[in-house]
Amino acid sequence: MEYRIKTSDNNNNNNINLIKSSKMNKINKEHLTKIQEQQKKLNELIHNIGILESQKHGLLHELASVNKEVEEFKVELEDTYGQININVEDGTFNELDKIEELENV
């Protein structure tokens, strides 16, 4: 059962009439099936995006943690070797020249 609201403008009274309609219209089965399949696919994609965003969030936290570890280890290496450039492939390093700051006179 469907109800529609109809406004009438008789004598400028703006009456509202509730009309009961028992006639239901339907699209054909093929069109309905296509709409349902499209909606299902959209819902799956939205769900998958949500999962990926959650994974991305976790990975970004992990990345921040590893970056923090790297920075802490750099300090440890500098305490041991001084300021150096390390070749990460073979472990060799070059000492960096210390830059002396000039004071403004």
Residue frames as qw, qx, qy, qz and C-alpha x, y, z in Angstrom:
[[0.000, 0.891, 0.454, 0.000, 0.00, 0.00, 0.00],
 [0.439, 0.117, 0.032, 0.890, 1.37, 3.41, -0.91],
 [0.059, -0.863, -0.424, 0.268, 0.30, 6.82, 0.31],
 [0.418, 0.323, 0.176, 0.831, 0.93, 10.04, -1.56],
 [0.086, -0.644, -0.367, 0.666, 0.43, 13.58, -0.42],
 [0.279, 0.520, 0.493, 0.639, -1.36, 15.87, -2.81],
 [0.080, -0.431, -0.285, 0.853, -1.69, 19.57, -2.27],
 [0.219, 0.661, 0.615, 0.369, -4.59, 21.42, -3.77],
 [0.195, -0.099, -0.071, 0.973, -4.77, 25.13, -4.29],
 [0.105, -0.636, -0.665, -0.377, -8.56, 25.54, -4.32],
 [0.247, -0.901, -0.237, -0.267, -9.55, 28.99, -3.16],
 [0.237, 0.674, -0.459, 0.528, -6.02, 29.60, -1.91],
 [0.762, -0.554, 0.130, -0.308, -6.59, 27.27, 1.08],
 [0.265, 0.562, -0.778, 0.097, -3.59, 25.04, 0.33],
 [0.873, -0.233, 0.225, -0.365, -5.41, 21.89, 1.42],
 [0.071, 0.442, -0.892, -0.065, -3.40, 18.71, 1.83],
 [0.895, 0.011, 0.003, -0.445, -5.08, 15.48, 0.85],
 [0.342, -0.381, 0.858, 0.037, -3.77, 12.02, 1.63],
 [0.764, 0.323, -0.276, -0.485, -4.40, 9.75, -1.31],
 [0.676, -0.252, 0.690, -0.049, -4.30, 6.01, -0.84],
 [0.590, 0.535, -0.462, -0.390, -2.92, 4.17, -3.84],
 [0.852, -0.191, 0.480, -0.085, -2.89, 0.40, -4.11],
 [0.819, 0.566, -0.032, 0.093, -1.19, 0.31, -7.49],
 [0.540, -0.641, 0.414, 0.355, 2.49, -0.56, -7.25],
 [0.661, 0.712, -0.222, -0.075, 4.73, -0.09, -10.25],
 [0.760, -0.422, 0.412, 0.273, 7.86, -2.18, -10.72],
 [0.248, 0.690, -0.566, -0.378, 10.81, -2.08, -13.03],
 [0.910, 0.195, -0.309, -0.194, 11.45, -5.22, -15.00],
 [0.911, -0.382, 0.100, 0.118, 13.42, -8.10, -13.44],
 [0.769, 0.332, 0.003, 0.547, 16.46, -7.56, -15.67],
 [0.098, 0.753, -0.116, 0.641, 16.79, -3.91, -14.62],
 [0.665, -0.686, 0.117, -0.271, 16.26, -4.76, -10.95],
 [0.949, -0.130, 0.045, 0.283, 18.92, -7.47, -11.12],
 [0.572, 0.505, -0.064, 0.643, 21.38, -5.07, -12.73],
 [0.216, -0.793, 0.135, -0.554, 20.73, -2.40, -10.06],
 [0.839, -0.525, 0.104, -0.099, 21.16, -4.98, -7.29],
 [0.891, 0.105, 0.003, 0.442, 24.43, -6.24, -8.79],
 [0.320, 0.661, -0.101, 0.670, 25.75, -2.69, -9.12],
 [0.467, -0.756, 0.138, -0.438, 24.81, -1.88, -5.52],
 [0.943, -0.307, 0.053, 0.116, 26.45, -5.09, -4.30],
 [0.743, 0.325, -0.044, 0.584, 29.65, -4.25, -6.18],
 [0.019, 0.762, -0.117, 0.636, 29.66, -0.68, -4.82],
 [0.703, -0.653, 0.114, -0.257, 29.19, -1.97, -1.27],
 [0.944, -0.080, 0.019, 0.319, 32.04, -4.48, -1.71],
 [0.531, 0.525, -0.076, 0.661, 34.34, -1.77, -3.04],
 [0.260, -0.782, 0.132, -0.550, 33.49, 0.60, -0.20],
 [0.878, -0.471, 0.077, -0.043, 34.10, -2.21, 2.29],
 [0.870, 0.137, -0.003, 0.474, 37.45, -3.04, 0.68],
 [0.240, 0.705, -0.116, 0.658, 38.48, 0.62, 0.73],
 [0.564, -0.734, 0.122, -0.359, 37.69, 0.70, 4.44],
 [0.946, -0.243, 0.072, 0.204, 39.89, -2.34, 5.02],
 [0.681, 0.408, -0.023, 0.608, 42.71, -0.80, 2.99],
 [0.060, -0.802, 0.113, -0.584, 42.45, 2.49, 4.87],
 [0.769, -0.610, 0.126, -0.141, 42.65, 0.60, 8.16],
 [0.912, 0.003, 0.072, 0.403, 45.72, -1.29, 6.94],
 [0.410, 0.658, -0.038, 0.631, 47.25, 1.98, 5.70],
 [0.388, -0.824, 0.116, -0.396, 46.71, 3.54, 9.12],
 [0.887, -0.423, 0.155, 0.098, 48.48, 0.64, 10.83],
 [0.806, 0.267, 0.080, 0.522, 51.35, 0.72, 8.35],
 [0.153, 0.808, -0.070, 0.565, 51.82, 4.46, 8.82],
 [0.609, -0.742, 0.197, -0.200, 52.16, 3.91, 12.58],
 [0.930, -0.131, 0.183, 0.290, 54.67, 1.13, 11.93],
 [0.581, 0.592, 0.034, 0.557, 56.59, 3.40, 9.55],
 [0.171, -0.872, 0.152, -0.432, 56.75, 6.13, 12.18],
 [0.816, -0.537, 0.214, -0.005, 58.06, 3.61, 14.71],
 [0.871, 0.136, 0.156, 0.446, 60.80, 2.38, 12.36],
 [0.321, 0.768, -0.025, 0.553, 61.78, 5.98, 11.50],
 [0.464, -0.823, 0.191, -0.264, 62.11, 6.71, 15.22],
 [0.909, -0.281, 0.225, 0.209, 64.34, 3.64, 15.66],
 [0.702, 0.475, 0.090, 0.523, 66.50, 4.76, 12.72],
 [0.031, 0.863, -0.112, 0.492, 66.94, 8.24, 14.19],
 [0.688, -0.677, 0.235, -0.113, 67.83, 6.81, 17.62],
 [0.916, -0.040, 0.212, 0.337, 70.38, 4.45, 16.06],
 [0.483, 0.718, -0.009, 0.501, 71.91, 7.33, 14.07],
 [0.299, -0.865, 0.241, -0.322, 72.61, 9.07, 17.39],
 [0.869, -0.388, 0.298, 0.077, 74.21, 5.87, 18.73],
 [0.823, 0.335, 0.156, 0.432, 76.38, 5.53, 15.62],
 [0.217, 0.849, -0.095, 0.473, 77.41, 9.18, 15.81],
 [0.568, -0.759, 0.279, -0.155, 78.43, 8.71, 19.45],
 [0.896, -0.174, 0.337, 0.230, 80.61, 5.75, 18.39],
 [0.702, 0.251, 0.353, 0.565, 82.06, 6.94, 15.05],
 [0.096, -0.430, 0.047, 0.897, 81.44, 10.66, 14.95],
 [0.555, 0.622, 0.127, -0.538, 79.73, 12.32, 12.01],
 [0.284, -0.231, 0.822, 0.435, 80.04, 9.92, 9.08],
 [0.690, 0.338, -0.212, -0.604, 78.44, 8.90, 5.80],
 [0.539, -0.187, 0.820, -0.039, 77.87, 5.12, 5.68],
 [0.456, 0.230, -0.666, -0.543, 77.70, 3.00, 2.54],
 [0.735, -0.143, 0.419, -0.514, 74.86, 0.66, 3.53],
 [0.887, 0.323, -0.274, -0.183, 75.91, -1.93, 0.93],
 [0.776, 0.242, -0.478, 0.333, 79.38, -2.70, 2.30],
 [0.651, -0.673, -0.273, 0.221, 79.60, -0.85, 5.63],
 [0.541, 0.093, -0.039, 0.835, 82.41, 1.50, 4.64],
 [0.105, -0.918, -0.359, 0.131, 82.15, 5.09, 5.79],
 [0.423, 0.458, -0.032, 0.781, 83.63, 8.51, 5.20],
 [0.294, -0.520, -0.449, 0.664, 84.11, 11.01, 7.96],
 [0.159, 0.867, 0.357, 0.310, 82.27, 14.27, 7.45],
 [0.359, 0.259, -0.217, 0.870, 84.18, 17.51, 7.86],
 [0.216, -0.666, -0.568, 0.433, 82.98, 19.43, 10.85],
 [0.178, 0.703, 0.260, 0.637, 81.61, 22.80, 9.91],
 [0.349, -0.280, -0.415, 0.792, 82.78, 25.53, 12.19],
 [0.021, 0.870, 0.481, 0.108, 80.25, 28.20, 12.89],
 [0.355, 0.261, -0.076, 0.894, 81.46, 31.73, 12.49],
 [0.172, -0.674, -0.539, 0.475, 80.30, 34.19, 15.05],
 [0.226, 0.826, 0.271, 0.439, 78.97, 37.51, 13.88],
 [0.500, -0.150, -0.261, 0.812, 81.26, 40.32, 15.00]]
